[in-house]
Amino acid sequence: MSGFTDDDVVDQSGRTFLVTGANTGLGFETAKVLAARGARVLLGCRSADRAAEAIDKILAGEPDADLAFVELDQGDLASVAAAAEQVAAEPRLDVLVNNAGVMMPPYQLTEDGFESQFGVNHLGTFALTALLLPKLAEHDEARVVVTSSLAHRGSRIHFDDIDAAGGYNAQDRYGQSKLANLLFTYELDRRLDAGGSSTIAVACHPGIADTDLARHLPAFIRFGVPLLRPFFNSAAAGAWPTLMAATGDVDGGTYIGPSKRGETAGPAVIVRSSSTSRNTELARRLWDLSVELTGVDPGI
Ligand SMILES: NC(=O)c1ccc[n+]([C@@H]2O[C@H](COP(=O)([O-])OP(=O)(O)OC[C@H]3O[C@@H](n4cnc5c(N)ncnc54)[C@H](OP(=O)(O)O)[C@@H]3O)[C@@H](O)[C@H]2O)c1
């Protein structure tokens, strides 16, 4: 297989996608392509202004694009619940693209008191997905997509200190959140399948893509980024795995990533994630913890 690119996204007329973190980076590129293929795209963003700018940019190229803003701060479970309520009032939801994320910010807590990377990247995703499962189930062959990272490799879930109160290593906690994304996706897909649902869950990662994600990295690394640019995926190419996961002919529980240079760049294909990410016992433990922390139970 030569790999999936935006050219492989077929017509999506009549389908509705919620893309989180759609105002910039991979989320923006994903929203743009989906809108160009005729989908209704809901942009789940924490800033109304940044969402409006993104909508204007998409409309400049696709004047007929069907777009709407959904206010969503994944670091605030009340905001997640309000966003889910707004989306539930839509005529339909076919695909939830969980893309929003933060990488290596200074130590901080979410509104609900969780370490921010675990809180935003995993718990926000978990709660939003759980709240939208009934909406997705209204139509056959709905899909949940979750964006992980190469950084999931070599990571672990710190069940003994989930909020990093005992010491914060930003890189380690980013890896934890991206491992959690995969454990959650695979467990979700297993539970949906066991319950006879036609909704599937698919994971993806963009390799290394040129986006705003590095905003929290030290200045000396950020200044080096232009030199490394030729080796990165553009943001548009980084969205190919997301687009394949969201629209391609793939099975639930699949992991999609770039095909070239050690999964850092190139067209999207099915790739493998770490054995830890496929550990079912770990996944169940994380699921139970996520229900306890968020107070949201997917009920599956
Ligand atoms: N770029 C890469 O090389 C790479 C590699 C591996 C994985 N990823 C993953 O890809 C996903 C997208 O990242 P990106 O590279 O496109 O980064 P980005 O350009 O920084 O975009 C991240 C998006 O997430 C949003 N976001 C952050 N915190 C949020 C919150 N609390 N609530 C709602 N939205 C929030 C951001 O909104 P604001 O603009 O308002 O901050 C932005 O729209 C992330 O999950 C990331 O972990 C990226």
The ligand as an SDF file (V2000), in Angstrom:
LIG
                    3D

 48 52  0  0  0  0  0  0  0  0999 V2000
    2.7870   18.0320   15.7710 N   0  0  0  0  0  0  0  0  0  0  0  0
    3.3230   16.8590   16.0630 C   0  0  0  0  0  0  0  0  0  0  0  0
    4.4400   16.5660   15.6270 O   0  0  0  0  0  0  0  0  0  0  0  0
    2.5860   15.8590   16.8820 C   0  0  0  0  0  0  0  0  0  0  0  0
    3.2260   14.6350   17.1330 C   0  0  0  0  0  0  0  0  0  0  0  0
    2.5450   13.6720   17.8530 C   0  0  0  0  0  0  0  0  0  0  0  0
    1.2680   13.9070   18.2970 C   0  0  0  0  0  0  0  0  0  0  0  0
    0.6740   15.1100   18.0720 N   0  0  0  0  0  0  0  0  0  0  0  0
   -0.6700   15.2980   18.6010 C   0  0  0  0  0  0  0  0  0  0  0  0
   -1.4840   15.8960   17.6280 O   0  0  0  0  0  0  0  0  0  0  0  0
   -2.5190   16.6370   18.2600 C   0  0  0  0  0  0  0  0  0  0  0  0
   -2.6270   18.0130   17.6180 C   0  0  0  0  0  0  0  0  0  0  0  0
   -1.4350   18.6980   17.8600 O   0  0  0  0  0  0  0  0  0  0  0  0
   -0.8160   19.7930   16.8870 P   0  0  0  0  0  0  0  0  0  0  0  0
    0.5410   19.3110   16.5300 O   0  0  0  0  0  0  0  0  0  0  0  0
   -1.7770   20.1560   15.8360 O   0  0  0  0  0  0  0  0  0  0  0  0
   -0.6170   20.9790   17.9430 O   0  0  0  0  0  0  0  0  0  0  0  0
   -1.1320   22.4870   17.9800 P   0  0  0  0  0  0  0  0  0  0  0  0
   -0.8380   23.1490   16.6840 O   0  0  0  0  0  0  0  0  0  0  0  0
   -0.5450   23.0400   19.2210 O   0  0  0  0  0  0  0  0  0  0  0  0
   -2.7170   22.3190   18.1250 O   0  0  0  0  0  0  0  0  0  0  0  0
   -3.2680   21.8140   19.3200 C   0  0  0  0  0  0  0  0  0  0  0  0
   -4.7310   22.1480   19.3600 C   0  0  0  0  0  0  0  0  0  0  0  0
   -5.2620   21.6560   20.6040 O   0  0  0  0  0  0  0  0  0  0  0  0
   -5.9500   22.7340   21.2260 C   0  0  0  0  0  0  0  0  0  0  0  0
   -5.9840   22.6300   22.6760 N   0  0  0  0  0  0  0  0  0  0  0  0
   -4.9650   22.6970   23.5450 C   0  0  0  0  0  0  0  0  0  0  0  0
   -5.4260   22.6560   24.7980 N   0  0  0  0  0  0  0  0  0  0  0  0
   -6.7680   22.5840   24.7180 C   0  0  0  0  0  0  0  0  0  0  0  0
   -7.8170   22.5350   25.6690 C   0  0  0  0  0  0  0  0  0  0  0  0
   -7.5770   22.5940   26.9940 N   0  0  0  0  0  0  0  0  0  0  0  0
   -9.0970   22.4460   25.2310 N   0  0  0  0  0  0  0  0  0  0  0  0
   -9.3650   22.4170   23.9030 C   0  0  0  0  0  0  0  0  0  0  0  0
   -8.4230   22.5020   22.9610 N   0  0  0  0  0  0  0  0  0  0  0  0
   -7.1340   22.5750   23.3760 C   0  0  0  0  0  0  0  0  0  0  0  0
   -5.1940   23.9760   20.7880 C   0  0  0  0  0  0  0  0  0  0  0  0
   -5.9900   25.1250   21.0180 O   0  0  0  0  0  0  0  0  0  0  0  0
   -5.2950   26.5730   21.2720 P   0  0  0  0  0  0  0  0  0  0  0  0
   -4.7930   27.0310   19.9400 O   0  0  0  0  0  0  0  0  0  0  0  0
   -6.4160   27.3700   21.8300 O   0  0  0  0  0  0  0  0  0  0  0  0
   -4.1790   26.3480   22.2510 O   0  0  0  0  0  0  0  0  0  0  0  0
   -5.0050   23.6480   19.3290 C   0  0  0  0  0  0  0  0  0  0  0  0
   -6.1800   23.8930   18.6210 O   0  0  0  0  0  0  0  0  0  0  0  0
   -2.1870   16.6670   19.7490 C   0  0  0  0  0  0  0  0  0  0  0  0
   -3.0000   15.7140   20.4070 O   0  0  0  0  0  0  0  0  0  0  0  0
   -0.7360   16.2340   19.7890 C   0  0  0  0  0  0  0  0  0  0  0  0
   -0.3960   15.5850   20.9880 O   0  0  0  0  0  0  0  0  0  0  0  0
    1.2980   16.0910   17.3650 C   0  0  0  0  0  0  0  0  0  0  0  0
  1  2  1  0
  2  3  2  0
  2  4  1  0
  4  5  1  0
  4 48  2  0
  5  6  2  0
  6  7  1  0
  7  8  2  0
  8  9  1  0
  8 48  1  0
  9 10  1  0
  9 46  1  0
 10 11  1  0
 11 12  1  0
 11 44  1  0
 12 13  1  0
 13 14  1  0
 14 15  2  0
 14 16  1  0
 14 17  1  0
 17 18  1  0
 18 19  2  0
 18 20  1  0
 18 21  1  0
 21 22  1  0
 22 23  1  0
 23 24  1  0
 23 42  1  0
 24 25  1  0
 25 26  1  0
 25 36  1  0
 26 27  1  0
 26 35  1  0
 27 28  2  0
 28 29  1  0
 29 30  1  0
 29 35  2  0
 30 31  1  0
 30 32  2  0
 32 33  1  0
 33 34  2  0
 34 35  1  0
 36 37  1  0
 36 42  1  0
 37 38  1  0
 38 39  2  0
 38 40  1  0
 38 41  1  0
 42 43  1  0
 44 45  1  0
 44 46  1  0
 46 47  1  0
M  CHG  2   8   1  16  -1
M  END
$$$$
